[in-house]
Amino acid sequence: EAQVTQNPRYLITVTGKKLTVTCSQNMNHEYMSWYRQDPGLGLRQIYYSMNVEVTDKGDVPEGYKVSRKEKRNFPLILESPSPNQTSLYFCASGGEEPQHFGDGTRLSIL
Amino acid sequence: GQQLNQSPQSMFIQEGEDVSMNCTSSSIFNTWLWYKQEPGEGPVLLIALYKAGELTSNGRLTAQFGITRKDSFLNISASIPSDVGIYFCAGLDNYGQNFVFGPGTRLSVLP
């Protein structure tokens, strides 16, 4: 079954404590991306990757890092999380566009 | 950055009615995508449009890529209760692979 898997699904943590949200896809997709979803703002792209070792900034990259060492994985790293990064995060993959989304990770930064 | 506007923001319709919603921008986009999101889930891709003027259907859904490349429309015919959700448009900007999402149209279907 085609899947984009995010972990964890929920996380409550404190300001400054580094965290990583993992994303894995089993469809051999070239394209992967991360979004955050906030009420009234829709989804905003954080980072995207067109292939292994190729990553680019989206609209709201500040405070986030990503890596694409393997085609299937695209982790999102918050080195020093802050409360304004409290949000619902989605990972997506596709051939050249976000075709499949994960079920989301709800992060709360206290 | 580039922005997309969606209208209406929300709509309440009777089961069986047809629905129209649109997505507009002041900038040109090269690809238009339409998604549906239900509570607790990620968006699901409904229709992808790649050429100006393109009209594409997926079951009861029909979407069009505007001639000006600055807008797109989604129609749902004969709505049913499971059409309830938030519908997002997204566009691929002219500069790369940055996909910009609209704020969504929330659809409620009354039995």
Interface residues (C-beta under 8 A of the other chain):
Chain A: V4 Y31 S33 Y35 G40 L41 G42 L43 R44 Q45 Y48 M50 D56 G58 D59 F90 A92 E96 E97 P98 Q99 H100 F101 G102 D103 G104
Chain B: G1 L4 T31 L33 G40 E41 G42 P43 V44 L45 A48 F88 A90 L92 G96 Q97 N98 F99 V100 F101 G102 P103 G104
